[in-house]
Amino acid sequence: MEYELRRTWIVVEQIHAEHGGRVDEVITRIVGLAAIDNPYVAAYQDDLSALFHVGADLGKMLMSKMVPLSPSPVTSYGKAALVGTLGDVEHGHALLHPALGQMMRDPIGGGEALIPSSVKVAAAGAPLDIPMSHKDNPWSFDHFDSISVSVPDAPRPTELVMVCAIADGGRPNARSGSGRINTGD
């Protein structure tokens, strides 16, 4: 499927301290965003599979820009989408599932765990929380996290914004447990 790429953004966040506590190692979180036209705003469509391939193409492009910016091996990931107000939440899910995951895993050396995701329909400038977790260990509580982004002029009503997020660490100064706890239930 042909699509029009309007804009991309790469955001790099480095965390040196949190709530007054210095981190042992600086944590780098990188978010890549791409705004494209939504080909399905005109009418309802049962078959959204063309967006699977668009998501894979965008993911490959974003990850090629993001991974070199990480100073250490990537340990966490997440994905999300914003759908402009004339679109359907399923349009965002079609970008994220099922082809994007492999495009995110390949450049970081794999990933055994599911990539957490979120999608919402929203106006331009809406905040989006991208859930993140450890790429291999779904029970690494220290890696349950999120990063928030917003773009002042996206998504426009007829656009989709796809987001990939990676990090080289979990939450800064995590102290909420290291794994699954047996509660005796």
The 8 nearest C-alpha neighbors of each residue, nearest first, counted from 0:
[[1, 49, 2, 53, 50, 52, 38, 48],
 [0, 2, 3, 53, 38, 49, 4, 50],
 [3, 1, 0, 4, 36, 35, 38, 53],
 [2, 4, 35, 36, 5, 1, 34, 37],
 [3, 5, 35, 6, 34, 2, 36, 33],
 [6, 4, 35, 34, 3, 7, 36, 33],
 [5, 7, 34, 33, 4, 8, 35, 32],
 [8, 6, 33, 32, 34, 9, 5, 31],
 [7, 9, 32, 31, 10, 33, 6, 30],
 [8, 10, 31, 30, 32, 11, 7, 29],
 [9, 11, 30, 29, 31, 8, 12, 28],
 [12, 10, 29, 28, 30, 9, 13, 27],
 [11, 13, 28, 27, 29, 14, 10, 26],
 [14, 12, 27, 26, 25, 28, 15, 11],
 [13, 15, 26, 25, 16, 27, 12, 171],
 [16, 14, 25, 22, 21, 13, 26, 17],
 [17, 15, 21, 22, 20, 14, 19, 18],
 [16, 18, 20, 19, 171, 21, 15, 22],
 [19, 17, 20, 16, 21, 172, 171, 22],
 [18, 20, 17, 16, 21, 22, 15, 172],
 [21, 19, 17, 16, 18, 22, 172, 171],
 [22, 20, 16, 15, 17, 23, 19, 172],
 [21, 23, 16, 24, 15, 172, 171, 25],
 [24, 22, 21, 25, 172, 15, 171, 16],
 [25, 23, 22, 26, 15, 21, 168, 14],
 [24, 26, 15, 14, 22, 13, 27, 23],
 [27, 25, 14, 168, 13, 167, 24, 28],
 [26, 28, 13, 166, 12, 167, 14, 25],
 [29, 27, 166, 12, 165, 11, 13, 26],
 [30, 28, 11, 165, 10, 164, 166, 12],
 [29, 31, 164, 10, 9, 163, 165, 11],
 [30, 32, 9, 163, 162, 61, 8, 164],
 [33, 31, 162, 8, 7, 161, 9, 160],
 [32, 34, 7, 161, 160, 6, 35, 8],
 [35, 33, 160, 6, 5, 159, 4, 7],
 [36, 34, 4, 159, 3, 5, 158, 37],
 [35, 37, 158, 3, 157, 38, 159, 2],
 [38, 36, 158, 39, 157, 159, 40, 35],
 [37, 39, 40, 36, 2, 41, 157, 158],
 [40, 38, 37, 41, 42, 44, 43, 86],
 [39, 41, 86, 42, 85, 38, 37, 157],
 [40, 42, 39, 43, 38, 85, 86, 37],
 [43, 41, 40, 39, 44, 86, 38, 85],
 [42, 44, 45, 39, 41, 40, 87, 46],
 [45, 43, 46, 42, 47, 39, 41, 40],
 [44, 46, 47, 43, 48, 42, 89, 39],
 [47, 45, 44, 48, 49, 43, 50, 93],
 [46, 48, 49, 50, 93, 45, 44, 90],
 [47, 49, 51, 50, 46, 93, 52, 94],
 [48, 50, 51, 47, 52, 0, 53, 46],
 [49, 51, 53, 94, 48, 52, 93, 47],
 [52, 50, 48, 94, 54, 49, 93, 53],
 [53, 51, 55, 50, 54, 49, 56, 98],
 [52, 54, 50, 56, 55, 51, 57, 94],
 [55, 53, 94, 57, 51, 52, 56, 99],
 [54, 56, 99, 52, 58, 98, 53, 57],
 [57, 55, 53, 59, 58, 54, 52, 60],
 [56, 58, 60, 54, 59, 55, 61, 53],
 [59, 57, 55, 61, 60, 56, 102, 62],
 [58, 60, 102, 56, 62, 57, 61, 55],
 [59, 61, 57, 63, 58, 62, 56, 64],
 [62, 60, 58, 64, 63, 59, 31, 57],
 [61, 63, 65, 64, 59, 60, 66, 58],
 [64, 62, 60, 61, 65, 66, 59, 67],
 [65, 63, 62, 61, 66, 67, 60, 68],
 [66, 64, 62, 68, 67, 63, 61, 29],
 [65, 67, 68, 69, 62, 63, 64, 106],
 [68, 66, 69, 65, 64, 63, 70, 62],
 [69, 67, 66, 65, 70, 64, 29, 11],
 [68, 70, 71, 66, 67, 27, 167, 72],
 [69, 71, 68, 72, 27, 67, 167, 73],
 [72, 70, 69, 167, 73, 27, 168, 166],
 [73, 71, 167, 74, 69, 70, 107, 166],
 [72, 74, 167, 166, 75, 107, 71, 165],
 [73, 75, 167, 134, 133, 168, 166, 72],
 [76, 74, 133, 166, 134, 132, 165, 73],
 [75, 77, 165, 131, 164, 132, 134, 114],
 [76, 78, 131, 164, 115, 114, 130, 116],
 [79, 77, 163, 116, 162, 164, 129, 115],
 [80, 78, 117, 162, 116, 118, 129, 161],
 [81, 79, 161, 118, 91, 160, 162, 82],
 [80, 82, 160, 119, 120, 159, 118, 121],
 [81, 83, 120, 159, 86, 91, 121, 119],
 [82, 84, 156, 154, 158, 155, 157, 86],
 [83, 85, 156, 86, 121, 120, 122, 82],
 [86, 84, 156, 83, 157, 40, 87, 82],
 [87, 85, 40, 84, 83, 82, 157, 88],
 [86, 88, 89, 90, 82, 120, 85, 91],
 [87, 89, 90, 91, 120, 119, 82, 118],
 [90, 88, 92, 87, 91, 93, 47, 86],
 [89, 91, 93, 88, 87, 92, 94, 86],
 [92, 90, 94, 80, 89, 93, 88, 82],
 [91, 93, 89, 95, 94, 90, 96, 118],
 [92, 94, 90, 96, 91, 95, 50, 51],
 [95, 93, 54, 50, 51, 91, 92, 96],
 [96, 94, 92, 93, 99, 54, 97, 91],
 [97, 95, 93, 98, 94, 92, 99, 51],
 [96, 98, 99, 95, 51, 100, 93, 94],
 [99, 97, 55, 96, 51, 100, 101, 52],
 [100, 98, 55, 102, 95, 54, 101, 58],
 [101, 99, 103, 102, 98, 104, 97, 114],
 [100, 102, 104, 103, 99, 105, 98, 55],
 [103, 101, 99, 59, 100, 104, 58, 105],
 [102, 104, 100, 101, 105, 106, 99, 58],
 [105, 103, 109, 101, 107, 110, 102, 106],
 [104, 106, 109, 108, 107, 102, 103, 101],
 [105, 107, 108, 104, 103, 62, 66, 102],
 [108, 106, 104, 105, 109, 73, 103, 66],
 [107, 109, 105, 106, 104, 110, 73, 72],
 [110, 108, 104, 105, 107, 111, 106, 134],
 [109, 111, 134, 135, 104, 112, 108, 107],
 [110, 112, 135, 134, 109, 113, 136, 137],
 [113, 111, 135, 134, 137, 110, 136, 114],
 [112, 114, 115, 111, 134, 137, 110, 100],
 [113, 115, 77, 76, 112, 116, 78, 100],
 [116, 114, 77, 130, 131, 113, 78, 132],
 [117, 115, 78, 79, 77, 130, 114, 129],
 [116, 118, 79, 129, 80, 78, 119, 130],
 [119, 117, 80, 79, 81, 91, 92, 88],
 [118, 120, 81, 88, 82, 121, 80, 117],
 [119, 121, 82, 81, 83, 88, 84, 87],
 [122, 120, 83, 84, 82, 125, 119, 81],
 [121, 123, 125, 83, 84, 154, 124, 155],
 [124, 122, 153, 154, 152, 125, 155, 151],
 [123, 125, 151, 150, 149, 152, 153, 122],
 [124, 126, 123, 149, 122, 121, 127, 150],
 [127, 125, 149, 148, 124, 147, 128, 150],
 [126, 128, 148, 147, 149, 129, 125, 81],
 [127, 129, 147, 146, 145, 130, 148, 126],
 [128, 130, 145, 146, 79, 78, 147, 77],
 [131, 129, 145, 77, 115, 144, 116, 128],
 [132, 130, 77, 144, 76, 145, 143, 115],
 [131, 133, 143, 142, 75, 76, 134, 144],
 [134, 132, 75, 142, 136, 135, 74, 137],
 [133, 135, 110, 75, 112, 74, 76, 111],
 [136, 134, 111, 112, 110, 133, 137, 74],
 [135, 137, 138, 133, 139, 112, 134, 111],
 [136, 138, 112, 139, 133, 135, 132, 134],
 [139, 137, 178, 136, 140, 179, 177, 133],
 [138, 140, 178, 141, 136, 142, 137, 177],
 [139, 141, 142, 143, 177, 178, 138, 176],
 [140, 142, 139, 173, 169, 143, 170, 177],
 [141, 143, 169, 132, 140, 133, 139, 144],
 [144, 142, 132, 140, 141, 131, 169, 139],
 [143, 145, 131, 142, 130, 170, 132, 169],
 [146, 144, 130, 131, 129, 128, 147, 143],
 [145, 147, 129, 128, 148, 130, 144, 131],
 [148, 146, 128, 127, 129, 126, 145, 149],
 [149, 147, 127, 126, 128, 146, 150, 129],
 [148, 150, 126, 124, 125, 127, 151, 147],
 [149, 151, 124, 153, 152, 123, 148, 125],
 [152, 150, 124, 123, 153, 149, 125, 154],
 [153, 151, 123, 150, 124, 154, 155, 122],
 [154, 152, 123, 155, 150, 151, 124, 34],
 [153, 155, 123, 83, 158, 159, 160, 122],
 [154, 156, 153, 158, 157, 83, 123, 152],
 [157, 155, 83, 84, 85, 158, 154, 122],
 [158, 156, 155, 83, 37, 85, 36, 40],
 [159, 157, 36, 37, 83, 155, 154, 35],
 [158, 160, 82, 35, 37, 34, 81, 154],
 [161, 159, 34, 81, 33, 80, 154, 35],
 [160, 162, 80, 33, 32, 79, 159, 81],
 [161, 163, 32, 79, 78, 31, 80, 160],
 [164, 162, 78, 31, 30, 77, 32, 79],
 [165, 163, 30, 77, 76, 29, 78, 31],
 [166, 164, 76, 29, 75, 28, 73, 77],
 [167, 165, 28, 75, 73, 168, 27, 74],
 [166, 168, 73, 74, 27, 72, 71, 26],
 [169, 167, 26, 166, 74, 75, 170, 27],
 [168, 170, 142, 141, 171, 75, 144, 143],
 [171, 169, 173, 142, 141, 144, 172, 168],
 [170, 172, 173, 22, 169, 17, 26, 16],
 [171, 173, 22, 170, 174, 17, 20, 21],
 [174, 172, 170, 141, 171, 175, 169, 176],
 [175, 173, 176, 172, 141, 177, 170, 171],
 [176, 174, 173, 177, 141, 140, 178, 172],
 [177, 175, 174, 178, 140, 141, 173, 179],
 [176, 178, 140, 139, 141, 175, 179, 138],
 [179, 177, 138, 139, 140, 176, 180, 141],
 [178, 180, 138, 181, 177, 140, 139, 176],
 [181, 179, 182, 178, 176, 177, 183, 138],
 [180, 182, 183, 179, 184, 178, 176, 177],
 [183, 181, 184, 180, 179, 178, 176, 177],
 [182, 184, 181, 180, 179, 178, 176, 138],
 [183, 182, 181, 180, 179, 178, 138, 176]]
